[in-house]
């Protein structure tokens, strides 16, 4: 899994990538075990699922 790379090129894929990120966020509260857990964590890292939340948290602090 970690040795394989996939490059998605082209502006037409932007919405598809956003959709994948949204789906990963939707399943954040689901508990996974073993290989499924590793795959989910890897995908979240690659799609920056936690990054957007961190940015929103910082904005909320600045607005106060």
C-alpha positions as CSV (number, residue, x, y, z in Angstrom):
1,X,0.0,0.0,0.0
2,X,2.7,2.5,1.0
3,X,4.9,1.8,-2.0
4,X,2.2,2.5,-4.6
5,X,1.7,6.1,-5.7
6,X,-1.3,7.5,-7.6
7,X,-1.3,10.9,-9.3
8,X,-4.6,12.4,-10.2
9,X,-4.1,15.1,-12.7
10,X,-6.4,17.7,-14.2
11,X,-8.7,20.4,-12.9
12,X,-11.7,18.2,-13.6
13,X,-10.8,16.0,-10.7
14,X,-11.0,18.7,-8.1
15,X,-14.6,18.0,-7.1
16,X,-13.9,14.3,-6.9
17,X,-11.1,14.9,-4.4
18,X,-13.3,17.2,-2.3
19,X,-16.0,14.5,-2.3
20,X,-13.5,11.8,-1.1
21,X,-12.4,14.2,1.7
22,X,-16.0,14.8,2.7
23,X,-16.7,11.0,2.8
24,X,-13.6,10.4,5.0
25,X,-14.9,13.1,7.4
26,X,-18.3,11.5,7.4
27,X,-16.9,8.3,8.7
28,X,-14.6,9.9,11.4
29,X,-16.6,8.6,14.3
30,X,-16.6,5.0,13.0
31,X,-14.1,2.7,14.8
32,X,-11.9,0.6,12.6
33,X,-9.5,-2.2,13.5
34,X,-6.3,-3.6,11.9
35,X,-5.7,-3.0,8.3
36,X,-8.9,-1.0,7.8
37,X,-7.7,1.4,10.6
38,X,-4.3,1.8,8.9
39,X,-5.9,2.5,5.5
40,X,-8.3,5.0,6.9
41,X,-5.6,6.9,8.8
42,X,-3.4,6.9,5.7
43,X,-6.2,8.3,3.5
44,X,-7.0,11.0,6.1
45,X,-3.3,12.0,6.2
46,X,-3.2,12.1,2.4
47,X,-6.4,14.1,2.0
48,X,-5.6,16.4,4.9
49,X,-8.9,15.7,6.7
50,X,-7.7,17.1,10.0
51,X,-6.0,20.1,8.4
52,X,-9.2,21.9,7.6
53,X,-10.4,21.5,11.2
54,X,-7.2,23.0,12.5
55,X,-7.6,26.0,10.2
56,X,-11.2,26.5,11.3
57,X,-10.1,26.4,14.9
58,X,-7.4,29.0,14.4
59,X,-9.9,31.3,12.6
60,X,-12.3,30.9,15.5
61,X,-9.6,32.0,17.9
62,X,-8.7,35.0,15.8
63,X,-12.3,36.2,15.6
64,X,-12.8,36.2,19.4
